[in-house]
Amino acid sequence: MWILPLVGYLGVIVGFSFLTLAIASGLYYLSELVEEHTVLARRLLNRLIYGIIVIQVLLVIFDRFPFFLSLLGILSHLVYASNLRRFPIVKLSDPLFILSCILVLINHWLWFRHFSKPPAPSRQADNNWRQPYQVDYDEMPSFSEVASYFGLCVWLVPFALFVSLSAGENVLPSMGSEYATGERASAGLGHSRGPSDGKSKNKGMAKALVDNVRDWAQENGEIIGFWRGDQAKRF
């Protein structure tokens, strides 16, 4: 068979393209919702962080999860919560924001190593001299359980923060915006900013990422010749 494998590869490419567009559209829509309901979004993120901390404590107590790894996860979520102190504004050079990004990678790597290791031999295997290294597969977590733990306790809060927080470079000049932009708003009438600054809008990081990717695709499409400038504006 020659044609069917090519059709399979083409289907994978088309499916991946549709999946990427769906994720980008979802990120864009969620960013707009957060921009309209910042108070509700902050409240939900706060409760989500402390709810996951409670889940991790229960996993240590009842399911005997590793104590130090769980403690690292709890401390990481406390660091994530510190990014909400000026919600939804975040300065990309803020040490706490940089530390949060590093902790996401460390948690993912350590928990992946933990679930990749084979479980320790069960107590019944210690009494079985014929198979002293027998593994109790009943105590091994299933793929759905591992994926659910990663989705809820490792990735959910960083992903929600990525969708909710706004980069400091896009903040309107107002009271308290010095933290995000690093500039002080002038009070005099003679020091007014240009009209373009008045049209700037607080834009979420996920929304800015989607816009940048779209602009990059438009520019490269014009260079390659897929469409003209007027067609790119309607893209």
Sequence and secondary structure as in RCSB ss.txt:
>XXXX:A:sequence
MWILPLVGYLGVIVGFSFLTLAIASGLYYLSELVEEHTVLARRLLNRLIYGIIVIQVLLVIFDRFPFFLSLLGIL
SHLVYASNLRRFPIVKLSDPLFILSCILVLINHWLWFRHFSKPPAPSRQADNNWRQPYQVDYDEMPSFSEVASYF
GLCVWLVPFALFVSLSAGENVLPSMGSEYATGERASAGLGHSRGPSDGKSKNKGMAKALVDNVRDWAQENGEIIG
FWRGDQAKRF
>XXXX:A:secstr
  HHHHHHHHHHHHHHHHHHHHHHHHHHHHHHHHHH HHHHHHHHHHHHHHHHHHHHHHHHHS   HHHHHHHHH
HHHHHHHGGGGTTEE TT HHHHHHHHHHHHHHHHHHHHHHS     HHHHT SSSTT   GGGS  HHHHHHHI
IIIIIHHHHHHHHH EEGGG  S TTTHHHHS     SGGG   HHHHT    BHHHHHHHHHHHHHHHHHHHHT
SS HHHHHT 
